[in-house]
Amino acid sequence: MKNKNLPTLSILAVCVCCIGSCSAGHLSLVPDTPSKAPDYFCTWNLQGYKVSYSSSENTRAVMTEQSLFGKDKWDGWVEVFPQIRADLYFVMDDSWDIPKDVNSSSNEYLGLTILDPMRFPSFDGKPAERLAKLNKKVRSYGWKGVGGWICAQEASSDSACRSIDVYWTERLKAAHYAGVDYWKVDWGRHCRDAEWRQNLTRLGHVHAPNLYIEHAMQNEYVEFSDVFRTYDVENIVATPVTIQRVANLLPFETKDGAKGIINCEDEPYIAVGLGCAIGIMRHPFDGKLPDGRQDYVFPPVGRNYKKRLDEVVRAVRWHRIAQPFGVAADACIDTVRLQDHWVVQANETWMSRQVGDVLRESAPARISRNMPLPGVYGVSLDSVPYVMASRYPNGATAIVTTERTLGRECVLCPADVVVSLTDLYQPVGIFGRYSRLTLVLPDEIPVDMIKVYAQDLISERATEITGRLTVEGNKIIIDGALIDALGLSAATHGDESLPGMVLQVIAR
């Protein structure tokens, strides 16, 4: 992995990828075919919300068939994110596989990895058959498939007189039979045991070749992981923390054919800007917790995540255009670091904090992958946004600006951003806010021979914007107000997400 520090003006490239449908007299730049990316929605915060985060035991206890498919007020979890279910795995978090009445953090069933018949009574048969029936039911709601949280250990209730390889081979074969293609492997006795985790991946490749096994905990595990998760963050400082965690992983090289994809969890615009996968944790159950307290996991301050569901849809749909890619790619990490901070008030984090605590975090001002750093102008260092850009393996490019965390606000000051394209006729993802975005081409642009289209990634329809751009020689200049208008043109009423759009130049 190369880690270059480059001048302010950078060279950015964009991709050739399939333009989406052209039906009913309109063009879509977003393909109809769902993404193959290992993106998912995880139930943990729905579990916690339903029980007002009253305890870990209660949070585990509500992982049931009723919660997934029921019609009560806080149930029906499989009905979230209707626009992108086909692009996502539905990952059941802790504890879909342990007895319904056993929910402590230390019990003999953790790591059982067999669908519990009391939690899911409608799905009968042998373990693999039960899991297959559940997967079929989840898919009937439009999801890509079901996935599961896996405790990194063997359940003592079911591991006697068998080797670890035999234990996990049985479970991997059951997952393969059932069509379960995602395991989120988390804490447990082996959570920091590199040999155990690497062996689980090896067995998975043999016995469940379609299964993504996600690892976490130690950065070096990304070398043998198909997916590696950057892990839990406090949402009040999630932007700098997540950017820094991704930066820490980028220098690694994969081994033995591992995919090495980074999952940066519930930071969708960081994900598209840095070629990562998405693990959605936010959900549409808005407002206070059922017991009347403020939702301190998703507090209504700073970046109010539950008022920002559109950005999830935009980022996931971008993965229909360009797939996340592994760490075995050149990365440019800025030596300039931005210093962020948050002054904590009551009920703003799940961590143990005191009112008045100042959380200080730092991250690189710019990161790019497979291309030099973008140029950023016109904003002071105190307020300059984080800027990310990546050229994807298929040629697609995403450019992202996102907020700073400053005191009690998340601030995004629009900047002049300059990037250079290698091919005029490739789509560009543009996320965030800008004063102006300049795309520089190697040659003079044949103005009379092109049309330019743009599309809010939520939308199904592109808009021709040829006459709304400025073309000067080999440069396309897009005003920030136009990016705002286009990138939010299909926004949900009341949603606070930043703009997210795709731009495409097409020959006349």
N, C-alpha and C positions, 0 to 999 in steps of 0.2 A: 504494500500500500504506500503510495506516495502522498506526502503531506506538504503541499507547496504553499508558500505565501506569495501572492501575486499582486501586481499593481491594482489600483482602483478600477481602471477600465478593463473589462473582461470580455471574453469571447464566449458567447452562448449559442448553443445549437438546438435545433428543433427537429421533430420527427416526421417520418412518413408513416401514417397509420390510416386504417380504413375510416373513411367518413361514414357517418351513420346513415340512417334511412333517408330516403327521399320519396315521401308518399304524400298523398292528398295535396300535392302542389307545393310542398315545402321541404326544405333541406334541414337535416339534423346533423350536427358535427359529432354527436355522441353515439357510438355504436349501440344497436339494439341488444347485442349479445352481452349477457352478464359477464362481469369481470372474473378472471381466474385467480385473482390475487387472494392470498390467505388472510383476508379481512374478516372480522367477526364482531358480533354483538355479544357482550358478556352480561350475565344476569346479576352479578354480585351486588350492584347498587340498587337494583330493583328489589332484591331480597332484603337489603338493609332498610330501604325506604319503607317497605311494607310493614316492618316491625319497629319503625322509628329508630333504627340502629340501637335497639335496647340492649342487645348483647350478641356476641358471636354465636352463642347457642341458638338463640331465637332466629338469627339470620340464616343459620343452617336449616333450622326446622321448617322454614317456609319454602324450601326447594322441593316442590311437590307438583303433581299433575294438576291439581286445582289451580295453583299459581300460574302455571303455563297456559292452561286452556280455559280456566273458569271465567265466569261473567261478573263476579263481584268487583267492587270498586277498584281494588288494587291488584286485581288478577288480569289474565289475558295477556301475558308477557309476549307471546308469539305474535301479537298483532302490532308491535311497535315497528317503526320505520318501513312503512309499506312500499315506498318508492324504490328501496334498495335491498329488500330481503333476498332477492335472487343473487345478489352479489356477496352475501354475508353468510358465514356459519353462525348458527345460534348456539352459543357455548353456555351450557349449564354449569354454573360454578358450584363450589363446595356447598352441599354434600348430596348429590344425586344418587350416590352409590352406597350409602350407609343406611342402616335401619332408621326408620322414621323417628323413633323415640330415643335415639342415641346421637347426641349432637355436641358432645364435649370436644375440646381441642386435642384431647389425648384419649383415644379409644381403640379397641382392637380391630375395628373395621376400617379405619382410615387407610386408603390405598386399595380398597376392595375392587373398585373399577367394574362393578357389576350392577346394572340398573336395579334399584331396590323395589321389590314388588309391592311393598306397603306404601311407598311414596307415589308409585305409578301403577295402581291396581288394574288399569284397563289393558295393560300390555302383558299378556301371559305367555307361557312357553318356557323353553330353555333360555339361559342368559343371552345368548347371541340373538335368539328370535325376539325376545322382549325388546332388545335394543333396536333391532331392525324395524319393529312395528312402531316404536317411538319415532325413529328417524323418518319413516314414511309419513307419520302424522305431522311432524314439524314441517316437512317439505310440502305438505298439502297447503300450508299457509304461505307458500312462496319462497321459503328460505332455501339457501344452497344445501343445507343439511344441518344435522345436529353435531355438536362437539361437546367435550366434557373437560372439566377441571380434574386434574389427577394429582393426588397426594404423592409426593416422591418417596414412596416406601411400599413395602409389601404388608398387607393386612395380616396381623398375627392370627386373626380368626380363620385364615384360609391359606396359610403358607407353610404349614408343618410338613416336613419330610419331602420338600420339593426344592429344587434349585431355583435361584432367581431367574435364570433363563427360561426354565419351564413355566414358572409362574407368569412371566410377562408374555411369553409366546402364546399361551392360552388366551390372554386378554387381547393381544394384538390381532390374533386370528378372528376373535369375536368382533372386534371393531371393523375389520376388513369385510367380514360377512355382512355386517349390519350397514355398511356404507358410511360409517362414522369416520370423518376425514380430518378431525382436529382434536388434539390433546393439548391442554394448557397445563404443563407440569410445573407445580409450584413448590410449596414448602413440604417438609417431611424429614424423616431421618436421613435421607440421602440428598437433601436439597443442595448441599455444597460438596457433593461427592462427584467429581468430574468423571471418574471411571464409570460409575453407575449410570450417569446421564448419557455418556457417550455410548455405553452398551445398549441402553434403551433405544437410542436412535438407530444403532446398527441392527438390532432385532426388528425395529419398525420397518426399515428399508427392505428387509427380507420378507416379513410376514404381513405387512400392511403397507404396500408401496404407495398407496394414495394418501396416506395419513401424514399430516403435518404434526410433528412433535415439537412443541414450543418449550424452550428452556429459558432460564433466568438465573439470577443471583450473582454469578461471577462473570465479568466481561469476557474473559478468555473462553467461556463456553460457546461464544458465537462461532468459534472456529469449526465446531462440529455440529452446529445447530442448523436445521433448515429454517427455523424462525427463533429469534431471541428477543425477549421482551425487556424493555428498559425499566419496567416495574413501576410501582405505585408512586404517585406524587400528590402533594397538596395542591389543589387547583389554584390557590391564590398566588402561587409562584411557579406554576407548571411550565410556563413558556421557557424561562431561562434554564430551569432544571432539566427539562426534556432535551433542549438543544444541546446542552453540555453532555448529557448522557449519550446522545447519538454521536457527538464528536469524539467521545472517548472510545466508541466502538469502531469507528470508521478505519483506524489504522490496522485492524486485524486482517488476516488472510484466512480463508476457509481451507479445510482439509478434507480429503477423502470424498470429494464431490458434494459436500454440504452446500446448501443454498445460501446460508448466511444472511437471510433477510432480517432486518431489524423491525420489530413491532414497537412503535413509539406510543402505544396505547391511545388514549382519547385526545390526541392532538392532531386532528386530521390535516390541517394546513402544513404543519411541520412535516407530516408524513409525505405529502405530495411534493413538498419542496426538497426533501432529502431522499426520495426514493424508498420510503419505508412503508410497511403494512400498518393497518389501523385496527386497534382493539377498542371498540366503542364501549364506554362505561356510562355515559349520560343517558337519560331517558326522558320521556315526555310527561312523567308524573310531576307536575310543576307545583310550586308553592311550598308551604310549610310541610313538615312531616305530619303523619296522621295524628301524632300526639300533640300537635300545635307548636312544637319548637321549630326554629329555623333549621332548614336543611344545611348542616354544617359541612357535608361532603361537597355539595354544589351550592355554596352560599350565593345569594343574590347581590354580589359585589364584584368589582373588577370585571373580569370576563365571566358573565353570567351564563354558564354552560347550557343550562336548560332553556335559555332563551336563544340558543345558538344551535339549533338542530339542522338548519339549512346547510351549514358548512360541512356537516357530516355527509349529507347527501351529495354535495358538490364534489367533495374529495373522493368518496367511494366511486362516483360515476367517472371521475378522472381516470381511475384504474381500469375502466373499460378502454381507454385510449392508450394507457401506458402502465405496465405492470411494475410493482416494486422489484428491486434487485438487491443482490447481496453485497457484502462488504468488500469483495474482491474487485474493487473499482477505484480509480483515482479520486482522491478527495483533496480539496483546497480548503484549508481552515485558516481564517483570518487571525493574525497576531493581535489585532485590536480587540479588546474585550469590553463588553458593556456591563456596567454595574447596576443591578436592579435591587429593589428592596420593597418590602411590604410591612406596614405597621398593623399588627394583628388586633382585631377587636373580637368581641364575644361571638362564639358559634360560627367561626369561619374556617375551621379545619378539623379533621379527624385526629390530628396529632395532638400531643399534650403541649399546649402553648398557653402563655399567660397574656391577658390583655395588655397591650403596650409593647409586647415583644416585637423586635424588628428582625424580619427574616431577610438576610442578604444573600443574593445569588448572582453569579456571573456566568457569561457565556460569550462565545465568539460573535462578533458583530455580523460576520458573513461566513457562510459555508457554501461550497458548491461541490458537485460530484460530476466526474467525467467532463469537466469544463473549468476554465478559470473563473475567478470571482467576479460577480457583477460590479459595475461602477455605481457608486452612490454619492449623490451631490445635493447641496442646498439645504442640509439640515445639520445642526450642531451635534457634537458627539453626545451631549447630555440627553438629547431627545431622538437621535437617529434610530430608526426601527431595526429590528433583526431582518436580515435579507438572506434568502436561500434560493439556490437554483440548481437544477439537476438535469443532465441529459440522460434520458433513459436508454436502455440497450436497443430498443426499436427506433431510436432517434428522437422521440418526443422530449420536449423540454417543459419543465414547470418553473415558474418564477414566483416567489412568495415574499411579501413583506408582512410582518406581524408585530404585535404590540410589545412595548416595554412595560415592566411592572415598576411603578414609581410612587412610593408612599402609600396612597390609598386609591390609586387609579391605575388602569391599564391604558396606556397612551400610544397611539399610532400617529406620528407626524408624517404626512406624505412627503416623500423625497423624489428627486429626479434619479431614475434608475436607468442605466445604459447597459445593454447587452448586445452581443454580436452573433448573428445567425450564420450558419454555413449553407443553408438551403432556404430559399424563399417560400417553397411550397410545402412546408411542414407545419402542423398545428402547434400552437404554443398555449400552455395553460398559464393564466395570469390570476393570481390570488392576492388579496390584500388591497391596500390603498396606495396611490402614487400621486405625486404632483404631475409627473410626466414619465412615460416609459418610452425609451428610444431603442428600436431594434435596428442594428447595423448589419447590412448585408455585404458580402464580398464585392459585388458588382452593382452597377447602377440598376435601379428597379424599372422595369418596362411598364410604366404607369398605364398606358393604353391597352395593355395586354393582360391585365389581371383584374380580379374582383376579390375583395376582402370580406369575409364573413366573421361574425362573432356570435357567441351563444352563452347565456347563463347556463352553467352546468346542470342546474335543476331542470331547465326547460327542454322541450323536445323540438324546438324550432330555432334555426339560425336566422340572423338578420344581416343583410348586406350593409356594410359600413364604409365602403370604398370612399365615398365623398365626405366622410366625417373624420378622415385621417389626414395628416400632413405627410406628404412624401417629398423628401429632399435628396435627390441623387440616389445614394445607396442607403438611405435611412427612412424608416417608418416611425413617425412620432405619434403617440397616442396620448391624448390629454387625460389627466387623472379623473376629471369629471365624467368623461365618456366611459372609462373603466368602471366607475361607480354605477353609472346608469345601466350599462350592459350587464355587469356582473351581479347586479341585484334586480334585474328586470323581472325575474320570476320569483322574487322573495316572498316567503310566507308573511302575512300581516303580523306585525309585532316581533318578528324574528330579528335578532341583533347581530347576525353573522356578518363577517366581512365579505366583500365581493369575491366571486370565483367564476371565471369564464374561460372558454377556449376560443382562440383566434385561428383562422385558417385562410391562407391566400390560395386562390384557385385561378388557373389560367382560363381566360375567356374562350 
